Amino acid sequence: LRLRGPKAPIESGIHMVSLFSASPSEVDPRIACVGVRMTTFAPTYCAIRPLRRGESIGPNDVEKRRAPESSQALLDPPIGMRARRAISSGSPLRSTDLEPVPLILAGDRVAATLERGRLRLVVSGRALEDAVAGESFRLHDPLMRRALRARALAPGQAVLEP
């Protein structure tokens, strides 16, 4: 028997494959045409141990393995991310399973600065919402008794937005 199937690159899914007789003396060498389910594999990061929802992911929690290919598969190590849902041991990690760990949590004390030329203003207040690096959040200023917008830089540090 000879096999003739889809041309590369092959994607996961159902493909039609033709089976041919290996004997050159036959007039019509085709024996059958059948549908075959194919799964492609690619390197991706998988959980080494079960991860709980909200748990931060460290270098000893994941390893690169071959797994069924997915458009949401991770190509970069997810160190510094946290699980959005419970993830079982051996499961491939997808981008939808993870979220960045916030630098600033609601209720944290934050020092926010605003610099304009030689003028530097520092406002100290409490964060009203969580924020990851570079994300905008509301900061309550107790002196002005109002919320200001700031952008997270590091834990407890931000830049006031104009």
N, C-alpha and C positions, 0 to 999 in steps of 0.2 A: 504494500500500500504506500502511496505517496499522499502528502497532505499539502494543500494550498490554502492559505488563509489571508487575513487582512495585512495590508502593507504597514510598515512602521511609520510613525509611532503608534503603538497600540494603547488604547485607553481602556479602563475598566468598563465592562458592559457586555452585551450579547453581540457576538460577531458570527458571521456565516463562514463556514469552513467547508471546502470541497475535498472529498476523498476520491483518489484516482487509483486505478489498477497499475501496478508496477510493470506489468507485461506489455511490451511494445507492440505485440501482434494484434491486440484488440482494436476494433474499429472505433468504438466509443469507450475510452478508458474511464470515464466518470462513473463512479459507483453511487455516490450519494452527496447531497449537500445538507449539512446539519448546522443548527445554531449551537454555539458554545459560549458559556458564560466565562469571561476572563476577568481576573483581578490583577491589577498591577501593584507592585510593591515599591516603596521608596523609604529612604532613611528618615526617621522622625523621632522626636523625643517621647519617651514613655515613662510613666510613673513606676518607680522601683518598689514603692510601698503605697498602701492606701493613704490618700490625702483627704483631710476633712475640709468642708466648706469654710472659706476664710483663712485657711492655713497658708503661710508664706512658703515659697518653694526655694530650697537651697540646692547646692551642687550635689549633695548626696541623696537627693530625692528623685532624680531623673537620670536616664541614660539614653543614648541614641541607639535605636534598633530599626530593623526593617519591619514595616507594617503596611497594611493596605493603604494605597495612596489616597489622599484627601486634599481638597482645595483649601481646607482649613488647617492642614498639618503645619507644625512648627519646624522651621528650618534653623532658627537660632535658639540657644538655650534659654529657658524661661526663668532664669535666676532673678530674684527680686519681684516676681509676680506672685499673686495669690489665687487660690482656687475659688471659682464662683460657685462650684457645686462639689459634692463628694466624688472623688475619682478613685476607682479601684486599682489595685496593683496590676501592672502590666498593660494598662490601658494607654493607647496613644493619646497624647495631649493635643487638643485643638485650640485655635485662637479663641473660640467661643467659650472654652472652659476656664479661661484665665482673665485676670484684670490686674492693672498695676496696683501696688500697695500705696495707699495715700501717705504723703509726707506730713500732712496736717489733718488732724481729726477735729470734728465739731467739738467745741469746748476747750480746745488747746489755746494756751496763751501764745500770741504771735506778735513779733515786732516787725512792723512794715515800714519801709523807708521810701521816700520820694526825694530825688535829687534833681535840681535844676541849676546848672552852673555851679556856683559856690555855695548855694543854699541846700541844706540837707535837713529834711523833716523826718522824724521818727515817731510813729504812732504805735502805741501798745494797746492791744485789745484781745478779744476772744473770737476765735473762728466760729462762724455760724453753720458751716458745712465742711465736709471732707474735701480735700484737694490733693491731686497727684502733682508731680513736678511740672511746672509750666501752666497749670490749670488755674483759672480765675475762680475766686470764692468770695463770699461776703465776710467782712470783718466788722465786729461791733466795737465802736470807739466809745468808751464810757464818758469821756470828757465832752464830746459833741453830741452824745446820746443819739447816734445814728449809725447806720451800716455803711461801710465803705467797700469798694471793690479792690481786691489785691490779687497778685499772682504768686503762687507758691514757688519758693526757691529751694528751701531745705526745711527740715523739721524746725518749727518755731520761727522761720524767717520768710519774709515776703517782700514784694515791691508793690507800692500803691499804684493803682491805675488811674490815669487822669480822668 
